[in-house]
Amino acid sequence: MSDIERTLFKLAIGDDAYIERMLASHAANLTESGLDAKTHSLVRLGALIAADAAAPSYLDAIDSARQSGTSDEELVGCLIAILPTLGAVRVTSAAPKLSLALGYDVAAALEESGSPLG
């Protein structure tokens, strides 16, 4: 059985020890994923967007992404990249949450300017 097959097997059967290890340690999760840190952080952000996660959930993901050298432009690019897959409703829901995590309050900007374009 190859490493990939072994990993898929553990995930498919819900191997508690393996899953707990992947949940307990960011470093172990990053290593086991085989992804570089920037890609790993963008995938995690994409998952939060897909799951329609609450705004506070984005803070840790953004912090981790920035530590891996991911730019704010790349983080916003994640919204654009998943738009065709998830659709406008989900991305529109995620945009203010991501904005807040990045330190930009879209709602306040709209109130202040009366227009989304200022």
PyMOL CGO cylinders between C-alpha atoms (Angstrom):
from pymol import cmd
from pymol.cgo import CYLINDER

trace = [
    CYLINDER, 0.00, 0.00, 0.00, 1.46, 3.39, -0.98, 0.3, 1, 1, 1, 1, 1, 1,
    CYLINDER, 1.46, 3.39, -0.98, 1.62, 6.36, 1.37, 0.3, 1, 1, 1, 1, 1, 1,
    CYLINDER, 1.62, 6.36, 1.37, -1.25, 8.01, -0.49, 0.3, 1, 1, 1, 1, 1, 1,
    CYLINDER, -1.25, 8.01, -0.49, -3.38, 4.89, -0.28, 0.3, 1, 1, 1, 1, 1, 1,
    CYLINDER, -3.38, 4.89, -0.28, -2.54, 4.53, 3.43, 0.3, 1, 1, 1, 1, 1, 1,
    CYLINDER, -2.54, 4.53, 3.43, -3.54, 8.15, 4.11, 0.3, 1, 1, 1, 1, 1, 1,
    CYLINDER, -3.54, 8.15, 4.11, -6.79, 7.81, 2.16, 0.3, 1, 1, 1, 1, 1, 1,
    CYLINDER, -6.79, 7.81, 2.16, -7.52, 4.57, 4.01, 0.3, 1, 1, 1, 1, 1, 1,
    CYLINDER, -7.52, 4.57, 4.01, -6.99, 6.22, 7.41, 0.3, 1, 1, 1, 1, 1, 1,
    CYLINDER, -6.99, 6.22, 7.41, -9.24, 9.11, 6.46, 0.3, 1, 1, 1, 1, 1, 1,
    CYLINDER, -9.24, 9.11, 6.46, -11.91, 6.86, 4.92, 0.3, 1, 1, 1, 1, 1, 1,
    CYLINDER, -11.91, 6.86, 4.92, -12.19, 4.67, 8.01, 0.3, 1, 1, 1, 1, 1, 1,
    CYLINDER, -12.19, 4.67, 8.01, -12.00, 7.65, 10.38, 0.3, 1, 1, 1, 1, 1, 1,
    CYLINDER, -12.00, 7.65, 10.38, -8.77, 6.49, 12.06, 0.3, 1, 1, 1, 1, 1, 1,
    CYLINDER, -8.77, 6.49, 12.06, -9.16, 8.37, 15.35, 0.3, 1, 1, 1, 1, 1, 1,
    CYLINDER, -9.16, 8.37, 15.35, -5.46, 8.42, 16.24, 0.3, 1, 1, 1, 1, 1, 1,
    CYLINDER, -5.46, 8.42, 16.24, -4.45, 9.75, 12.83, 0.3, 1, 1, 1, 1, 1, 1,
    CYLINDER, -4.45, 9.75, 12.83, -7.21, 12.36, 12.72, 0.3, 1, 1, 1, 1, 1, 1,
    CYLINDER, -7.21, 12.36, 12.72, -6.47, 13.53, 16.27, 0.3, 1, 1, 1, 1, 1, 1,
    CYLINDER, -6.47, 13.53, 16.27, -2.79, 13.90, 15.39, 0.3, 1, 1, 1, 1, 1, 1,
    CYLINDER, -2.79, 13.90, 15.39, -3.68, 15.99, 12.32, 0.3, 1, 1, 1, 1, 1, 1,
    CYLINDER, -3.68, 15.99, 12.32, -6.04, 18.16, 14.37, 0.3, 1, 1, 1, 1, 1, 1,
    CYLINDER, -6.04, 18.16, 14.37, -3.72, 18.57, 17.35, 0.3, 1, 1, 1, 1, 1, 1,
    CYLINDER, -3.72, 18.57, 17.35, -0.65, 19.85, 15.56, 0.3, 1, 1, 1, 1, 1, 1,
    CYLINDER, -0.65, 19.85, 15.56, -0.51, 22.49, 12.85, 0.3, 1, 1, 1, 1, 1, 1,
    CYLINDER, -0.51, 22.49, 12.85, 3.07, 21.44, 12.09, 0.3, 1, 1, 1, 1, 1, 1,
    CYLINDER, 3.07, 21.44, 12.09, 2.09, 17.78, 11.71, 0.3, 1, 1, 1, 1, 1, 1,
    CYLINDER, 2.09, 17.78, 11.71, -0.86, 18.72, 9.53, 0.3, 1, 1, 1, 1, 1, 1,
    CYLINDER, -0.86, 18.72, 9.53, 1.32, 20.92, 7.31, 0.3, 1, 1, 1, 1, 1, 1,
    CYLINDER, 1.32, 20.92, 7.31, 3.98, 18.23, 6.96, 0.3, 1, 1, 1, 1, 1, 1,
    CYLINDER, 3.98, 18.23, 6.96, 1.50, 15.43, 6.30, 0.3, 1, 1, 1, 1, 1, 1,
    CYLINDER, 1.50, 15.43, 6.30, -0.38, 17.51, 3.70, 0.3, 1, 1, 1, 1, 1, 1,
    CYLINDER, -0.38, 17.51, 3.70, 2.71, 17.72, 1.52, 0.3, 1, 1, 1, 1, 1, 1,
    CYLINDER, 2.71, 17.72, 1.52, 1.81, 21.30, 0.65, 0.3, 1, 1, 1, 1, 1, 1,
    CYLINDER, 1.81, 21.30, 0.65, 4.02, 24.33, 1.06, 0.3, 1, 1, 1, 1, 1, 1,
    CYLINDER, 4.02, 24.33, 1.06, 2.97, 26.70, 3.86, 0.3, 1, 1, 1, 1, 1, 1,
    CYLINDER, 2.97, 26.70, 3.86, 1.44, 29.32, 1.55, 0.3, 1, 1, 1, 1, 1, 1,
    CYLINDER, 1.44, 29.32, 1.55, -0.66, 26.80, -0.38, 0.3, 1, 1, 1, 1, 1, 1,
    CYLINDER, -0.66, 26.80, -0.38, -1.69, 25.13, 2.89, 0.3, 1, 1, 1, 1, 1, 1,
    CYLINDER, -1.69, 25.13, 2.89, -2.93, 28.46, 4.25, 0.3, 1, 1, 1, 1, 1, 1,
    CYLINDER, -2.93, 28.46, 4.25, -4.90, 29.24, 1.06, 0.3, 1, 1, 1, 1, 1, 1,
    CYLINDER, -4.90, 29.24, 1.06, -6.54, 25.80, 1.11, 0.3, 1, 1, 1, 1, 1, 1,
    CYLINDER, -6.54, 25.80, 1.11, -7.55, 26.34, 4.74, 0.3, 1, 1, 1, 1, 1, 1,
    CYLINDER, -7.55, 26.34, 4.74, -9.03, 29.73, 3.87, 0.3, 1, 1, 1, 1, 1, 1,
    CYLINDER, -9.03, 29.73, 3.87, -10.91, 28.17, 0.97, 0.3, 1, 1, 1, 1, 1, 1,
    CYLINDER, -10.91, 28.17, 0.97, -12.35, 25.58, 3.34, 0.3, 1, 1, 1, 1, 1, 1,
    CYLINDER, -12.35, 25.58, 3.34, -13.55, 28.27, 5.74, 0.3, 1, 1, 1, 1, 1, 1,
    CYLINDER, -13.55, 28.27, 5.74, -15.25, 30.07, 2.87, 0.3, 1, 1, 1, 1, 1, 1,
    CYLINDER, -15.25, 30.07, 2.87, -16.83, 26.84, 1.58, 0.3, 1, 1, 1, 1, 1, 1,
    CYLINDER, -16.83, 26.84, 1.58, -18.09, 25.98, 5.07, 0.3, 1, 1, 1, 1, 1, 1,
    CYLINDER, -18.09, 25.98, 5.07, -19.52, 29.49, 5.55, 0.3, 1, 1, 1, 1, 1, 1,
    CYLINDER, -19.52, 29.49, 5.55, -17.50, 29.73, 8.77, 0.3, 1, 1, 1, 1, 1, 1,
    CYLINDER, -17.50, 29.73, 8.77, -18.07, 32.50, 11.29, 0.3, 1, 1, 1, 1, 1, 1,
    CYLINDER, -18.07, 32.50, 11.29, -15.95, 35.64, 11.04, 0.3, 1, 1, 1, 1, 1, 1,
    CYLINDER, -15.95, 35.64, 11.04, -13.73, 34.85, 14.07, 0.3, 1, 1, 1, 1, 1, 1,
    CYLINDER, -13.73, 34.85, 14.07, -12.63, 31.62, 12.38, 0.3, 1, 1, 1, 1, 1, 1,
    CYLINDER, -12.63, 31.62, 12.38, -10.84, 33.66, 9.74, 0.3, 1, 1, 1, 1, 1, 1,
    CYLINDER, -10.84, 33.66, 9.74, -8.46, 35.32, 12.22, 0.3, 1, 1, 1, 1, 1, 1,
    CYLINDER, -8.46, 35.32, 12.22, -6.30, 32.24, 12.83, 0.3, 1, 1, 1, 1, 1, 1,
    CYLINDER, -6.30, 32.24, 12.83, -6.29, 31.37, 9.13, 0.3, 1, 1, 1, 1, 1, 1,
    CYLINDER, -6.29, 31.37, 9.13, -5.19, 34.88, 8.17, 0.3, 1, 1, 1, 1, 1, 1,
    CYLINDER, -5.19, 34.88, 8.17, -2.50, 34.93, 10.85, 0.3, 1, 1, 1, 1, 1, 1,
    CYLINDER, -2.50, 34.93, 10.85, -1.15, 31.58, 9.65, 0.3, 1, 1, 1, 1, 1, 1,
    CYLINDER, -1.15, 31.58, 9.65, -1.29, 32.74, 6.03, 0.3, 1, 1, 1, 1, 1, 1,
    CYLINDER, -1.29, 32.74, 6.03, 0.59, 35.94, 6.76, 0.3, 1, 1, 1, 1, 1, 1,
    CYLINDER, 0.59, 35.94, 6.76, 3.25, 33.98, 8.68, 0.3, 1, 1, 1, 1, 1, 1,
    CYLINDER, 3.25, 33.98, 8.68, 3.77, 31.85, 5.58, 0.3, 1, 1, 1, 1, 1, 1,
    CYLINDER, 3.77, 31.85, 5.58, 4.28, 34.94, 3.42, 0.3, 1, 1, 1, 1, 1, 1,
    CYLINDER, 4.28, 34.94, 3.42, 0.85, 35.02, 1.84, 0.3, 1, 1, 1, 1, 1, 1,
    CYLINDER, 0.85, 35.02, 1.84, -0.07, 38.55, 0.79, 0.3, 1, 1, 1, 1, 1, 1,
    CYLINDER, -0.07, 38.55, 0.79, -3.44, 40.17, 1.34, 0.3, 1, 1, 1, 1, 1, 1,
    CYLINDER, -3.44, 40.17, 1.34, -3.81, 40.24, -2.45, 0.3, 1, 1, 1, 1, 1, 1,
    CYLINDER, -3.81, 40.24, -2.45, -3.39, 36.45, -2.56, 0.3, 1, 1, 1, 1, 1, 1,
    CYLINDER, -3.39, 36.45, -2.56, -5.91, 36.02, 0.25, 0.3, 1, 1, 1, 1, 1, 1,
    CYLINDER, -5.91, 36.02, 0.25, -8.47, 38.11, -1.61, 0.3, 1, 1, 1, 1, 1, 1,
    CYLINDER, -8.47, 38.11, -1.61, -7.50, 36.21, -4.76, 0.3, 1, 1, 1, 1, 1, 1,
    CYLINDER, -7.50, 36.21, -4.76, -8.69, 33.08, -2.99, 0.3, 1, 1, 1, 1, 1, 1,
    CYLINDER, -8.69, 33.08, -2.99, -12.22, 34.53, -3.06, 0.3, 1, 1, 1, 1, 1, 1,
    CYLINDER, -12.22, 34.53, -3.06, -11.95, 35.17, -6.77, 0.3, 1, 1, 1, 1, 1, 1,
    CYLINDER, -11.95, 35.17, -6.77, -10.52, 31.71, -7.47, 0.3, 1, 1, 1, 1, 1, 1,
    CYLINDER, -10.52, 31.71, -7.47, -13.35, 29.87, -5.74, 0.3, 1, 1, 1, 1, 1, 1,
    CYLINDER, -13.35, 29.87, -5.74, -16.14, 32.08, -7.10, 0.3, 1, 1, 1, 1, 1, 1,
    CYLINDER, -16.14, 32.08, -7.10, -16.93, 29.79, -10.07, 0.3, 1, 1, 1, 1, 1, 1,
    CYLINDER, -16.93, 29.79, -10.07, -17.02, 26.72, -7.82, 0.3, 1, 1, 1, 1, 1, 1,
    CYLINDER, -17.02, 26.72, -7.82, -18.92, 28.08, -4.81, 0.3, 1, 1, 1, 1, 1, 1,
    CYLINDER, -18.92, 28.08, -4.81, -20.98, 30.80, -6.44, 0.3, 1, 1, 1, 1, 1, 1,
    CYLINDER, -20.98, 30.80, -6.44, -21.66, 34.42, -5.71, 0.3, 1, 1, 1, 1, 1, 1,
    CYLINDER, -21.66, 34.42, -5.71, -23.80, 33.89, -2.62, 0.3, 1, 1, 1, 1, 1, 1,
    CYLINDER, -23.80, 33.89, -2.62, -21.09, 32.10, -0.66, 0.3, 1, 1, 1, 1, 1, 1,
    CYLINDER, -21.09, 32.10, -0.66, -18.30, 34.44, -1.80, 0.3, 1, 1, 1, 1, 1, 1,
    CYLINDER, -18.30, 34.44, -1.80, -20.44, 37.51, -1.05, 0.3, 1, 1, 1, 1, 1, 1,
    CYLINDER, -20.44, 37.51, -1.05, -21.07, 36.11, 2.43, 0.3, 1, 1, 1, 1, 1, 1,
    CYLINDER, -21.07, 36.11, 2.43, -17.35, 35.48, 2.96, 0.3, 1, 1, 1, 1, 1, 1,
    CYLINDER, -17.35, 35.48, 2.96, -16.05, 38.83, 1.68, 0.3, 1, 1, 1, 1, 1, 1,
    CYLINDER, -16.05, 38.83, 1.68, -16.99, 40.91, 4.76, 0.3, 1, 1, 1, 1, 1, 1,
    CYLINDER, -16.99, 40.91, 4.76, -15.62, 38.20, 7.08, 0.3, 1, 1, 1, 1, 1, 1,
    CYLINDER, -15.62, 38.20, 7.08, -12.31, 38.10, 5.24, 0.3, 1, 1, 1, 1, 1, 1,
    CYLINDER, -12.31, 38.10, 5.24, -12.26, 41.89, 5.14, 0.3, 1, 1, 1, 1, 1, 1,
    CYLINDER, -12.26, 41.89, 5.14, -12.62, 42.14, 8.91, 0.3, 1, 1, 1, 1, 1, 1,
    CYLINDER, -12.62, 42.14, 8.91, -9.86, 39.58, 9.44, 0.3, 1, 1, 1, 1, 1, 1,
    CYLINDER, -9.86, 39.58, 9.44, -7.64, 41.67, 7.17, 0.3, 1, 1, 1, 1, 1, 1,
    CYLINDER, -7.64, 41.67, 7.17, -8.46, 44.79, 9.19, 0.3, 1, 1, 1, 1, 1, 1,
    CYLINDER, -8.46, 44.79, 9.19, -10.89, 46.39, 6.74, 0.3, 1, 1, 1, 1, 1, 1,
    CYLINDER, -10.89, 46.39, 6.74, -14.54, 46.93, 7.69, 0.3, 1, 1, 1, 1, 1, 1,
    CYLINDER, -14.54, 46.93, 7.69, -16.62, 46.79, 4.50, 0.3, 1, 1, 1, 1, 1, 1,
    CYLINDER, -16.62, 46.79, 4.50, -19.84, 47.66, 6.33, 0.3, 1, 1, 1, 1, 1, 1,
    CYLINDER, -19.84, 47.66, 6.33, -18.32, 50.79, 7.87, 0.3, 1, 1, 1, 1, 1, 1,
    CYLINDER, -18.32, 50.79, 7.87, -16.89, 51.81, 4.50, 0.3, 1, 1, 1, 1, 1, 1,
    CYLINDER, -16.89, 51.81, 4.50, -20.31, 51.44, 2.89, 0.3, 1, 1, 1, 1, 1, 1,
    CYLINDER, -20.31, 51.44, 2.89, -21.98, 53.54, 5.59, 0.3, 1, 1, 1, 1, 1, 1,
    CYLINDER, -21.98, 53.54, 5.59, -19.31, 56.19, 5.32, 0.3, 1, 1, 1, 1, 1, 1,
    CYLINDER, -19.31, 56.19, 5.32, -19.31, 56.54, 1.55, 0.3, 1, 1, 1, 1, 1, 1,
    CYLINDER, -19.31, 56.54, 1.55, -22.81, 55.45, 0.62, 0.3, 1, 1, 1, 1, 1, 1,
    CYLINDER, -22.81, 55.45, 0.62, -21.23, 53.60, -2.31, 0.3, 1, 1, 1, 1, 1, 1,
    CYLINDER, -21.23, 53.60, -2.31, -19.19, 50.40, -2.52, 0.3, 1, 1, 1, 1, 1, 1,
    CYLINDER, -19.19, 50.40, -2.52, -16.70, 52.24, -4.74, 0.3, 1, 1, 1, 1, 1, 1,
    CYLINDER, -16.70, 52.24, -4.74, -16.30, 55.31, -2.53, 0.3, 1, 1, 1, 1, 1, 1,
]
cmd.load_cgo(trace, "trace")
